[in-house]
């Protein structure tokens, strides 16, 4: 191995070492991937501080802003606010593709004993204008749940939406409901039976941040897809005998209700980076979002360069000297 080649390898190794901080600073990889896929709405939940009716900013170019809590213009704004500004998924907990200092929202829920009504519960209120009423749709988000909770709504479309899309986290199971006029089909026609991912398949109560992509393909749950931390678990969706609905015309994040009986169906736990598409993402697109959330370890480049250098040295030892 001549001197020029050795120098080239040293330069390569040095470059990898020098660029390590840059690799570790790929904080915007996830948001970049979300925006590159043209979402209908993207709520990063990084506003802090907030008050009832404070704008829930849509980071997509579409301007589909929502509200923190039920807006104050409502006659009876019986909701409280998620706690804004809590630490979200990031490099410190294995999600290196999220922005540096990424913030999330903590939902307190409200689960008093029945019967209803009960007190207010945390929620984010979205547009009631058909934006989230689509036969084919996808949502993606991060969640880190607390141990309490009962049939809590992660996301619901409005009661008047023809293409209802409901995601529910239960006490012992994770429920996914997708269908046309959710309760009517589940109860009356039998066309749609809600499905769930059981805790025996994946432990959502691990106390860790979990990334989810959930796809609504038409009006039957048979065509629903769910990806958990980049893994397609659609084959593990199993029917559940219960039916779940909403009681408010607005789409919500974190709660079933608006200003009527708001104490039941509230999510308890942390929530972040909610994105919505008015189309069904493909399996490769769902995987790409997860891949963007988990960037390679900073040492990868260094180890690769070291491997090249060691391999070159080994080849030099194995190569016989050339004859003059």
Secondary structure, 3 states (H helix, E strand, C coil): CCHHHHHHHHHHHHHHHHCHHHHHCCCCHHHHHHHHCCCCEEECCCCCCCCCCCEECCCCCCCCCEEEECCCCCCCCCEECCEEEEECCCHHHCCCCCCCCCEEEEECCCCCCCCCCCCCEECEECCCCCCCCCCEEEEEEEEEECCCCCCEEEEECCCCCCCEEEEEECCCEEEEEEECCHHHHHHHHCCCCCEEEECCCCCCCCCCCEEEEEEEECCCHHHCEEEECCEECHHHCEECCCCCCCCCCCCEECCCCCCCCCCCCCCCEEEEEEEEECCCCCHHHHHHHHHHHCCCCCHHHHHHHHHHHHHHHHHHHHCCCCCC
